[in-house]
């Protein structure tokens, strides 16, 4: 009897000791987004009464999750949801009874955004649902369902992933408020997983030689176009000169080739150059140019471009910048600090945009609680009144 009691005390002490070494991180946000259209081309037919109405909307999103760490091993879970507060038109299609807000946020109000086991050492490995930004990919950015791995060596990083399903929840890297602007959950949530039908297998190498960075990659998609498979391959080459405390030049060139198997004359390419000058790692100015092949649009989960229009302009126009047979140039400026951030951009060519967005970090309490508010103006450039799309946006986000 004494032996059993003694063993129980030892076991309890071991458990308490291991619990004391456990790290807990609760994370999430509550945010709101309002997008008001006022251009002639923002108007859509409201099938509820047959009248032309300006497309605008408002919605609320929220996420709450927990990450439990046992040294390098992490287990996490989180839920993400949204509610469309307002939308106009009230009925966006003859056979679609949703209003515009429900189009942007859906009526599938909740989703399990994260459910993962992750090892976070020199080799990073994640299984389940997780934010895969740790991979360092230019094109696979967001929440994915599957497996992702990355090996971090001295001068290079090697990554690979199998993506069974994905969602961005509206998020686009470095574009203020984008994670609040729309919501759509994983297509496999509360549904069959459809493994092997539209999966993505991707891999790449991130070579870091100091001033020179080279990031080749390859993607193999299953079932993207009438169940045809697709391959993409390309690279990014970036030259970084100067210092963060003075003037720094970042010159990058990206190339991507894409082909859908079994479809004739569908090959397309993306050639994209970008030059950014930073001053004291605070002010930025620069310009860029890109062109796409004539046979198809570029297919991607996400990208690291600078454009706001595709997600922020309302109405029937698609406004996708990497559509087929497109060529545009752009110029930009901005401010990046711990308190105020600002983006200004003008693009002209097959894709047009003028945008000015500001974000203010009102407060941040020791990485525990922070409030961000912002807003601005986005248009499809200085076009004729009949083609004009203009949108004013405001957003607020309380993060924890």
ChimeraX attribute file (.defattr): number of C-alpha atoms within 10 A of each C-alpha:
attribute: neighborCount
match mode: 1-to-1
recipient: residues
	/A:1	6
	/A:2	7
	/A:3	8
	/A:4	9
	/A:5	10
	/A:6	11
	/A:7	12
	/A:8	12
	/A:9	12
	/A:10	12
	/A:11	12
	/A:12	12
	/A:13	12
	/A:14	12
	/A:15	12
	/A:16	12
	/A:17	11
	/A:18	11
	/A:19	11
	/A:20	10
	/A:21	12
	/A:22	14
	/A:23	12
	/A:24	14
	/A:25	12
	/A:26	14
	/A:27	15
	/A:28	16
	/A:29	18
	/A:30	19
	/A:31	22
	/A:32	22
	/A:33	25
	/A:34	21
	/A:35	23
	/A:36	22
	/A:37	26
	/A:38	18
	/A:39	21
	/A:40	17
	/A:41	21
	/A:42	24
	/A:43	21
	/A:44	22
	/A:45	21
	/A:46	21
	/A:47	18
	/A:48	14
	/A:49	10
	/A:50	11
	/A:51	12
	/A:52	13
	/A:53	18
	/A:54	21
	/A:55	29
	/A:56	26
	/A:57	26
	/A:58	26
	/A:59	24
	/A:60	23
	/A:61	24
	/A:62	19
	/A:63	20
	/A:64	19
	/A:65	19
	/A:66	17
	/A:67	20
	/A:68	16
	/A:69	19
	/A:70	16
	/A:71	12
	/A:72	11
	/A:73	16
	/A:74	18
	/A:75	18
	/A:76	20
	/A:77	19
	/A:78	20
	/A:79	16
	/A:80	22
	/A:81	21
	/A:82	28
	/A:83	22
	/A:84	24
	/A:85	15
	/A:86	17
	/A:87	24
	/A:88	23
	/A:89	26
	/A:90	20
	/A:91	22
	/A:92	23
	/A:93	16
	/A:94	11
	/A:95	8
	/A:96	10
	/A:97	14
	/A:98	18
	/A:99	24
	/A:100	26
	/A:101	26
	/A:102	27
	/A:103	19
	/A:104	24
	/A:105	28
	/A:106	19
	/A:107	15
	/A:108	14
	/A:109	16
	/A:110	19
	/A:111	17
	/A:112	19
	/A:113	27
	/A:114	23
	/A:115	19
	/A:116	20
	/A:117	21
	/A:118	22
	/A:119	18
	/A:120	16
	/A:121	13
	/A:122	12
	/A:123	14
	/A:124	18
	/A:125	20
	/A:126	24
	/A:127	19
	/A:128	18
	/A:129	25
	/A:130	25
	/A:131	18
	/A:132	19
	/A:133	14
	/A:134	13
	/A:135	24
	/A:136	17
	/A:137	22
	/A:138	19
	/A:139	14
	/A:140	22
	/A:141	24
	/A:142	20
	/A:143	23
	/A:144	27
	/A:145	27
	/A:146	19
	/A:147	21
	/A:148	24
	/A:149	21
	/A:150	23
	/A:151	16
	/A:152	14
	/A:153	12
	/A:154	8
	/A:155	11
	/A:156	15
	/A:157	19
	/A:158	19
	/A:159	22
	/A:160	21
	/A:161	24
	/A:162	19
	/A:163	22
	/A:164	22
	/A:165	20
	/A:166	25
	/A:167	20
	/A:168	22
	/A:169	23
	/A:170	18
	/A:171	21
	/A:172	23
	/A:173	16
	/A:174	13
	/A:175	17
	/A:176	24
	/A:177	27
	/A:178	19
	/A:179	18
	/A:180	26
	/A:181	28
	/A:182	27
	/A:183	29
	/A:184	22
	/A:185	22
	/A:186	21
	/A:187	13
	/A:188	14
	/A:189	14
	/A:190	9
	/A:191	8
	/A:192	8
	/A:193	15
	/A:194	12
	/A:195	12
	/A:196	11
	/A:197	15
	/A:198	18
	/A:199	21
	/A:200	23
	/A:201	17
	/A:202	21
	/A:203	20
	/A:204	22
	/A:205	21
	/A:206	22
	/A:207	18
	/A:208	16
	/A:209	12
	/A:210	10
	/A:211	11
	/A:212	15
	/A:213	17
	/A:214	19
	/A:215	21
	/A:216	18
	/A:217	22
	/A:218	18
	/A:219	21
	/A:220	18
	/A:221	22
	/A:222	19
	/A:223	16
	/A:224	15
	/A:225	13
	/A:226	6
	/A:227	13
	/A:228	15
	/A:229	20
	/A:230	20
	/A:231	18
	/A:232	21
	/A:233	18
	/A:234	18
	/A:235	19
	/A:236	18
	/A:237	17
	/A:238	20
	/A:239	16
	/A:240	16
	/A:241	15
	/A:242	14
	/A:243	13
	/A:244	13
	/A:245	11
	/A:246	11
	/A:247	15
	/A:248	18
	/A:249	19
	/A:250	17
	/A:251	18
	/A:252	19
	/A:253	18
	/A:254	19
	/A:255	17
	/A:256	19
	/A:257	18
	/A:258	23
	/A:259	21
	/A:260	23
	/A:261	15
	/A:262	10
	/A:263	12
	/A:264	9
	/A:265	11
	/A:266	15
	/A:267	18
	/A:268	20
	/A:269	24
	/A:270	22
	/A:271	16
	/A:272	20
	/A:273	18
	/A:274	19
	/A:275	18
	/A:276	18
	/A:277	20
	/A:278	23
	/A:279	17
	/A:280	13
	/A:281	16
	/A:282	15
	/A:283	16
	/A:284	20
	/A:285	18
	/A:286	18
	/A:287	17
	/A:288	19
	/A:289	18
	/A:290	20
	/A:291	21
	/A:292	24
	/A:293	21
	/A:294	15
	/A:295	16
	/A:296	20
	/A:297	21
	/A:298	20
	/A:299	14
	/A:300	13
	/A:301	15
	/A:302	18
	/A:303	15
	/A:304	13
	/A:305	14
	/A:306	17
	/A:307	26
	/A:308	26
	/A:309	25
	/A:310	15
	/A:311	17
	/A:312	24
	/A:313	29
	/A:314	29
	/A:315	23
	/A:316	13
	/A:317	12
	/A:318	12
	/A:319	20
	/A:320	15
	/A:321	23
	/A:322	22
	/A:323	21
	/A:324	19
	/A:325	16
	/A:326	19
	/A:327	20
	/A:328	18
	/A:329	19
	/A:330	21
	/A:331	19
	/A:332	20
	/A:333	18
	/A:334	18
	/A:335	17
	/A:336	15
	/A:337	12
	/A:338	11
	/A:339	12
	/A:340	14
	/A:341	18
	/A:342	21
	/A:343	23
	/A:344	20
	/A:345	21
	/A:346	20
	/A:347	22
	/A:348	17
	/A:349	15
	/A:350	16
	/A:351	21
	/A:352	20
	/A:353	25
	/A:354	22
	/A:355	23
	/A:356	19
	/A:357	22
	/A:358	19
	/A:359	22
	/A:360	18
	/A:361	17
	/A:362	14
	/A:363	13
	/A:364	16
	/A:365	9
	/A:366	7
	/A:367	8
	/A:368	11
	/A:369	14
	/A:370	16
	/A:371	18
	/A:372	20
	/A:373	19
	/A:374	21
	/A:375	21
	/A:376	19
	/A:377	22
	/A:378	24
	/A:379	25
	/A:380	25
	/A:381	20
	/A:382	15
	/A:383	12
	/A:384	9
	/A:385	10
	/A:386	10
	/A:387	15
	/A:388	16
	/A:389	26
	/A:390	25
	/A:391	22
	/A:392	20
	/A:393	22
	/A:394	20
	/A:395	23
	/A:396	21
	/A:397	22
	/A:398	18
	/A:399	19
	/A:400	19
